[in-house]
Amino acid sequence: MEVIFMSRFEMKRKHLLASEVFGYSYEHYADRLGINPRFDRYMPQVIATLEKAVAEHWDIAKLAKRLERNEDQAADLLSAFKDAAEIVDAENAAESFRCGVRRSIQDALADGGLNSDRDIEELVTQICYRAADFAFLLDREGRSLGEYSRELRDESREWQYEDDDDQ
């Protein structure tokens, strides 16, 4: 088998989506491209199936059958894919970072909240992974953190929070 190394600059959208869906940092995923068939073929094939399922509005039973998973697993993958697409398809690297951090916080709260020092440390670790992914995107784009300073400090957004009362 011929080994072909792919640089981080060649990492495609499908690879970024796969790294999000399967819980890998962008750097980790990029480091395995060209040397591990799981990263080159298997995970991108799952992403292609999920994209098709979303585009064609498949039901979970059909998706589960195509993915050769049970319906709960298929539903989890579909949910992860939709979250990943929001992060990967953000308008720029700063917005991707913001979406990723938001998702990490939402996941931590959904998993039972931040009730202990360990919970807080796990969230800090996830945010640090998001920062590493942001650095990866900046490096790939040849841009600096300072170029996104305004976007990162943007407080003008009006978000609809789930716990907001209807006014």
C-alpha positions in Angstrom: 0.0 0.0 0.0 1.3 3.4 -1.0 1.3 6.0 1.8 0.3 9.5 0.7 0.7 12.3 3.2 -1.9 15.1 3.0 -1.0 18.5 4.5 -3.4 20.4 6.7 -3.9 22.8 3.8 -5.5 20.0 1.7 -8.0 19.0 4.4 -11.4 19.4 2.8 -14.8 20.2 4.2 -15.7 16.5 4.5 -12.6 16.0 6.7 -13.5 19.0 8.9 -17.1 17.7 9.3 -15.8 14.2 10.1 -13.4 15.5 12.7 -16.4 17.3 14.3 -18.8 14.4 14.1 -16.4 11.8 15.4 -14.8 14.1 18.1 -11.3 14.6 16.7 -9.4 17.9 16.7 -8.6 19.2 13.3 -4.9 18.7 13.8 -5.3 15.1 15.0 -7.5 14.3 12.0 -5.1 16.1 9.5 -2.2 14.1 10.9 -3.9 10.8 10.0 -4.9 11.7 6.5 -3.0 9.7 3.9 -1.9 7.1 6.5 -5.2 5.7 8.0 -8.1 4.5 5.8 -10.5 5.2 8.6 -9.8 8.9 8.2 -9.4 8.9 4.4 -12.4 6.7 3.5 -14.7 5.4 6.3 -15.4 8.7 8.1 -15.8 10.7 4.9 -18.2 8.1 3.6 -20.4 8.4 6.7 -20.3 12.2 6.2 -21.4 11.8 2.6 -24.3 9.6 3.7 -25.4 12.1 6.3 -25.2 14.9 3.9 -27.4 13.0 1.4 -29.8 12.1 4.2 -30.2 15.8 5.2 -30.6 16.9 1.6 -33.2 14.2 0.7 -35.0 14.3 4.1 -34.5 10.6 4.9 -36.2 9.2 7.9 -34.1 7.7 10.7 -34.9 4.1 9.7 -33.5 4.6 6.2 -30.5 6.4 7.5 -29.8 3.7 10.1 -30.0 1.0 7.4 -27.6 2.9 5.1 -25.2 3.5 8.0 -25.6 -0.1 9.3 -26.4 1.3 12.7 -29.3 1.2 15.0 -31.8 4.1 14.9 -30.5 5.7 18.1 -26.9 5.7 16.8 -28.1 7.1 13.4 -30.1 9.8 15.2 -27.0 10.7 17.3 -24.8 10.9 14.1 -27.4 13.0 12.3 -27.6 15.4 15.3 -23.8 15.6 15.4 -23.6 16.2 11.7 -26.0 19.1 11.9 -24.0 20.7 14.7 -20.8 20.0 12.8 -22.2 21.7 9.7 -23.0 24.8 11.7 -19.4 25.0 12.9 -17.6 24.1 9.7 -19.9 26.2 7.4 -19.6 29.3 9.6 -18.8 32.5 7.6 -15.3 32.7 8.9 -12.8 31.1 11.4 -13.9 33.3 14.3 -17.6 32.5 13.8 -16.6 28.8 13.6 -14.8 29.2 16.9 -17.8 30.9 18.5 -20.1 28.2 17.3 -17.8 25.5 18.6 -17.4 27.0 22.0 -21.2 27.6 22.2 -21.8 23.9 21.3 -19.2 22.8 23.9 -21.0 24.8 26.6 -24.4 23.5 25.5 -23.1 19.9 25.6 -21.7 20.4 29.1 -24.9 21.8 30.4 -26.9 19.0 28.7 -24.7 16.4 30.3 -25.7 17.5 33.8 -24.3 21.0 34.1 -21.2 22.3 35.7 -21.6 20.9 39.2 -18.0 20.1 40.2 -14.5 21.2 39.6 -14.1 18.2 37.3 -17.0 19.3 35.2 -15.6 22.8 34.9 -12.1 21.4 34.0 -13.6 19.1 31.3 -15.4 22.2 29.8 -12.1 24.2 29.9 -10.4 21.3 28.1 -13.1 21.3 25.4 -12.8 25.1 25.0 -9.0 24.7 24.7 -9.6 22.1 21.9 -11.8 24.7 20.2 -9.0 27.2 20.5 -6.6 24.6 18.9 -9.1 24.1 16.1 -9.3 27.9 15.6 -5.5 28.1 15.5 -5.5 25.3 12.9 -8.0 27.2 10.7 -6.0 30.5 11.1 -2.8 28.7 10.1 -4.5 27.1 7.2 -5.9 30.5 6.0 -2.6 32.3 6.7 -4.4 34.7 9.0 -3.7 36.0 12.5 -5.9 36.1 15.6 -5.8 39.9 15.6 -7.5 39.9 12.2 -10.6 38.4 13.9 -10.5 40.6 17.1 -13.6 42.5 16.2 -15.6 39.4 15.4 -14.5 37.7 18.6 -15.6 40.7 20.7 -18.9 41.2 18.9 -21.6 41.7 21.6 -24.2 43.0 19.2 -25.8 39.6 18.4 -29.3 39.0 19.6 -29.7 35.3 20.4 -32.9 33.6 21.2 -32.2 31.6 24.3 -34.2 28.5 25.1 -34.8 29.7 28.7 -35.9 33.3 27.7 -39.5 34.1 28.5 -41.8 35.2 25.7 -42.3 38.9 26.0 
